[in-house]
């Protein structure tokens, strides 16, 4: 088994290229990373790989935003329903957080997020999932 095979699999759903690059560079030591930028590519990725955690940009451009994707995932009756999802948003109002949690987000972080908070949150939700 290689070191990469022991890392949790993280899917980053982010449509901003600069944010994608930053997240990949910062998180690649602790996670096996895959990145997508839309609902279409998201569904393609999750049908191919069993991810341990999803980092979901709430404000995706395109036909579906991160909350709609999350609601669809939570409504399923398969293994995908229980993948932990961390919502990432530039919107920090309480109603934004409430809407995210109602959609099924497990944790909510506001951009720009501090590196240690991002890493700790990802590891925490992964450990909680692993212990179930």
N, C-alpha and C positions, 0 to 999 in steps of 0.2 A: 504494500500500500504506500503510495506516495504522500508527501506532506499535503499536497493539494487535495487529495481525496479525503483527508480528515477535516478539512475546513467546511463549515456550513455553507450551503449554496444560497446565495443572495441574488434576487432579481431586483434590479433598479429600474423603475419606470419613471423616466424623466425625459422631457422633450427639449430641454436646453442643453446644447452641446458643451458649453463651459461647465455647467453643473455636473454633467455626465463625467467629464474628464476629472474634475476635482474628486468626486465621489469614488471613482475607480482608483485613482492614485492613493487616496486616503484609506480605503477599505480593503484593498487587495491583499494585504498581509494577513488579514484575519478571516477573509471570506473568499470562496470561489464566486466570481462575479459574472453575471450576464446582464446586459443592458438592453432595454427597448424604449421606444419613444412614442408609442401610440397604443390604442386599444387593440388594433389588429395585430401588431407585432407582439403584444402582451399575450394574447390568446395562443398565438403560434408558439411562443417560448414555453408557456406552462403546459402545453400539450406534449412537449418534447422532453422536459426535465422536471424532476421532483425537487422543487425549491424548499428550503427550510424557512426562509423569511423573505418578505417583499417590502421594499422601500418605495412607496407610492407617492409621486407628485400629485397633489390634489387638483391642480389647475392645468391639466393637459390640454393642448390644442387638439382640435379634431372633433370627431363625432361623439366621443365619450370622455368625460373627465374621470379623475381618479376615484371620486365617490361613487359614480355610476358603475365603474368596473368592480369596486369593492362590494357594492350591493349585489351585483350579479354573482360574484364569487361566493358570497355568504348564502345565497339562495340555492346553491347547488347541493346535490346529495352524494358527493364523492369526496375523495381525499383533499381536493382543492379547497373545500369549504373551510377547513381548519388551519390553513397556512397563516401564520401571524403576519399582519400588515401594519407597517408604520407609515402614517401619513405625514407628508412634508408639504408645508404651505407657507407662502409669504403673508397670508391673511391670519392675523392673530386675535381677531375678535372672538368673544366667548361663543357667539352663535356659529362661527366657523368650526370651532372645536366640537360643539354640540352636534352639528350636522355630520361631522366626521365620525364621531362615536356612534351616532344613530345608524350610519351606513355600515358599521362593522369594523372600523379601524381599531386596532389594539392599543396603539400609542400615537400621539400627535406631537409633532415637532414643528417649530416655526423657523422659517428661513430668515436671516442666516442662522444656522444652528452651530453651536460650539462643537468642536471635534469630539471632545470627551463625552459630551451629552449624547451625541449621535452614536458613538461607539458603545457606550454603556447601555443605551436603550436597545440597540440591535442585539447585543449579547444577552441582555435580560430577557427579551421576548423569545429569543432562541432557546435559552435555558429553560424557561417556563414551558415551552412546547416540548422540549426533549424529556422533561420530567413527567409528562402525562402518559 
